[in-house]
Amino acid sequence: MTSFRRLAIPDVIEVTPARFGDHRGFFSETWKRSDFAAEGLDFDWIQDNHSRSAEAGTVRGLHLQAPPMAQAKLVRVLQGAIHDVAVDVRAGSPTYGRWVSLVLTAEAGNQILVPAGFAHGFMTLRPDTEVIYKVNAPYSPAHELAIRWDDSDLGIDWPDTGVTPVLSGKDAVAPAFADFISPFSDASES
């Protein structure tokens, strides 16, 4: 049975599917609609995305999409490890501007459920890290938003990997949180 643990911002959830192992390795049902439904979580996942980061210290994020193309994400690591972060950007939310983080590893098999209304990003902790995540809306460049990953107003406690973080050109020039105008309200569908 899959376990669900709500983080300090309860809308963000650590999901850990059961693993069944033997001398060959293991088997795991990484997503099962009935387990999610039993937790009151109903997502119509429409797409899986897969990224590979060659270097430890690679940062992807903080990303999100505005409604009506807002995305929830279910993120897991296939190889390696990441420090995953979700930032509440729902205007009027009691946790607006606050963040939660979780280390995801291939060995642990844990996942993070990031609902719509949260900016999401991660830093790789090992070289050759592969991440796969489900989304419930397609990518839409017209609705794409970003926030600077190391914005001092957010104060995210990123790990020190001992290397200069590796960023995309787009992430390197993402706007500050102070300049972010949220398209989400606390009453928005998550």
C-alpha positions as CSV (number, residue, x, y, z in Angstrom):
1,M,0.0,0.0,0.0
2,T,1.2,3.5,-0.8
3,S,1.9,5.8,2.1
4,F,1.1,9.5,2.1
5,R,2.7,12.0,4.4
6,R,1.7,15.7,4.4
7,L,4.6,18.1,4.7
8,A,4.7,21.4,6.6
9,I,2.5,22.9,3.9
10,P,-0.2,20.1,4.0
11,D,-1.1,20.4,0.3
12,V,2.3,19.1,-0.6
13,I,2.6,15.4,0.1
14,E,5.4,12.8,0.2
15,V,4.2,9.7,-1.5
16,T,6.0,6.4,-0.9
17,P,4.7,3.4,-2.8
18,A,5.4,0.0,-1.3
19,R,8.3,-2.0,-2.8
20,F,8.4,-5.8,-2.9
21,G,11.9,-7.1,-3.2
22,D,13.7,-10.4,-3.7
23,H,17.1,-11.6,-5.0
24,R,16.2,-10.1,-8.5
25,G,15.6,-6.6,-7.2
26,F,12.2,-5.1,-6.5
27,F,8.7,-4.4,-7.9
28,S,6.6,-1.3,-7.1
29,E,3.3,0.2,-8.2
30,T,4.6,3.8,-8.6
31,W,1.1,5.3,-9.1
32,K,-2.2,3.6,-8.4
33,R,-5.4,5.6,-8.9
34,S,-7.3,3.7,-6.1
35,D,-4.6,4.5,-3.5
36,F,-4.8,8.2,-4.4
37,A,-8.6,8.2,-4.4
38,A,-8.6,6.7,-0.9
39,E,-6.6,9.8,0.2
40,G,-9.1,12.1,-1.5
41,L,-6.6,12.9,-4.3
42,D,-8.0,12.8,-7.8
43,F,-5.7,13.8,-10.6
44,D,-6.1,13.1,-14.3
45,W,-2.4,12.7,-15.2
46,I,-2.0,13.3,-18.9
47,Q,1.7,13.2,-19.5
48,D,5.0,11.9,-18.1
49,N,8.1,14.1,-18.4
50,H,11.7,12.7,-18.0
51,S,14.8,14.8,-17.4
52,R,18.5,13.8,-17.0
53,S,21.0,16.1,-15.4
54,A,24.7,15.2,-16.0
55,E,26.1,17.2,-13.1
56,A,25.5,17.3,-9.4
57,G,24.3,20.9,-8.5
58,T,22.1,21.2,-11.5
59,V,19.0,23.4,-10.7
60,R,15.8,23.2,-12.6
61,G,13.2,25.7,-11.5
62,L,11.4,27.4,-9.9
63,H,8.7,26.7,-12.5
64,L,4.9,26.8,-12.8
65,Q,2.2,27.5,-15.3
66,A,-0.7,29.9,-14.9
67,P,-4.4,28.9,-15.1
68,P,-6.0,27.5,-17.1
69,M,-2.9,25.5,-17.9
70,A,-1.8,25.1,-14.2
71,Q,-0.1,21.8,-13.5
72,A,0.0,19.5,-10.5
73,K,3.1,17.3,-10.6
74,L,4.0,13.9,-9.1
75,V,7.8,13.8,-9.1
76,R,10.1,10.8,-8.5
77,V,13.8,10.0,-9.1
78,L,14.8,7.0,-11.3
79,Q,18.5,7.4,-10.8
80,G,20.4,9.6,-8.3
81,A,19.0,12.1,-5.9
82,I,17.4,15.6,-5.8
83,H,16.6,18.2,-3.2
84,D,13.0,19.1,-4.3
85,V,11.3,22.3,-3.4
86,A,7.7,23.6,-3.6
87,V,6.8,27.2,-3.0
88,D,3.2,28.3,-2.2
89,V,2.3,31.1,-4.6
90,R,-1.5,31.1,-3.9
91,A,-2.3,34.7,-3.0
92,G,-4.2,34.9,0.2
93,S,-2.9,31.5,1.4
94,P,-1.7,31.5,5.0
95,T,1.5,29.9,3.7
96,Y,2.0,32.2,0.7
97,G,5.7,32.6,-0.1
98,R,6.7,29.7,2.2
99,W,8.4,26.6,0.9
100,V,8.8,23.0,1.8
101,S,11.5,20.6,0.6
102,L,12.1,16.9,0.4
103,V,15.1,14.8,-0.7
104,L,14.0,12.2,-3.3
105,T,16.3,9.3,-4.1
106,A,16.1,6.3,-6.4
107,E,16.9,4.1,-3.4
108,A,14.0,5.4,-1.3
109,G,11.5,5.4,-4.1
110,N,9.7,8.3,-2.5
111,Q,7.9,10.9,-4.5
112,I,6.5,14.4,-4.0
113,L,3.0,15.6,-5.0
114,V,3.1,19.3,-5.9
115,P,-0.3,20.7,-6.5
116,A,-1.2,23.6,-8.9
117,G,-0.5,26.9,-7.2
118,F,3.0,26.0,-6.2
119,A,6.3,26.9,-7.9
120,H,8.5,23.8,-8.2
121,G,12.2,23.2,-8.6
122,F,14.9,20.9,-7.7
123,M,18.7,20.6,-7.4
124,T,20.5,17.4,-8.2
125,L,22.6,15.9,-5.5
126,R,24.4,13.3,-7.6
127,P,25.7,13.2,-11.2
128,D,23.6,11.5,-13.8
129,T,20.4,12.1,-12.0
130,E,17.2,11.1,-13.8
131,V,13.8,12.5,-12.8
132,I,10.4,11.5,-14.1
133,Y,7.2,13.4,-13.3
134,K,3.5,13.2,-14.1
135,V,1.5,16.3,-15.0
136,N,-2.2,16.9,-15.3
137,A,-2.0,19.6,-18.0
138,P,0.2,20.0,-21.1
139,Y,3.2,22.3,-21.3
140,S,2.1,25.7,-22.5
141,P,4.8,28.3,-23.3
142,A,2.1,31.1,-23.1
143,H,1.3,30.2,-19.5
144,E,4.9,29.5,-18.3
145,L,6.1,31.4,-15.3
146,A,9.3,31.2,-13.3
147,I,10.8,32.6,-10.1
148,R,14.5,33.0,-9.3
149,W,15.6,29.8,-7.6
150,D,17.9,31.5,-5.0
151,D,15.7,34.6,-4.3
152,S,16.6,36.0,-0.9
153,D,13.0,36.8,-0.1
154,L,12.1,33.1,-0.3
155,G,15.2,32.1,1.7
156,I,15.2,28.5,0.4
157,D,17.8,26.4,2.1
158,W,19.4,24.8,-0.9
159,P,22.2,22.2,-0.2
160,D,25.8,23.0,-0.8
161,T,26.9,20.4,-3.4
162,G,30.4,21.9,-3.4
163,V,30.1,23.1,-7.0
164,T,28.7,26.2,-8.7
165,P,25.0,25.5,-9.5
166,V,24.3,24.7,-13.2
167,L,21.4,26.6,-14.6
168,S,19.6,27.0,-17.9
169,G,19.8,30.5,-19.4
170,K,16.1,31.0,-18.7
171,D,16.4,30.0,-15.0
172,A,19.5,32.3,-14.6
173,V,17.4,35.3,-15.5
174,A,14.1,34.3,-13.8
175,P,12.4,37.3,-12.0
176,A,12.5,37.9,-8.3
177,F,9.7,36.8,-6.1
178,A,9.0,40.4,-5.2
179,D,8.1,41.0,-8.9
180,F,5.9,37.9,-9.1
181,I,2.2,38.6,-9.5
182,S,0.4,35.4,-8.6
183,P,-2.4,34.2,-11.0
184,F,-3.6,31.9,-8.1
185,S,-5.7,32.6,-5.1
186,D,-6.1,30.5,-1.9
187,A,-9.5,29.5,-3.2
188,S,-8.0,28.2,-6.5
189,E,-8.4,24.5,-7.4
190,S,-5.2,22.7,-6.3
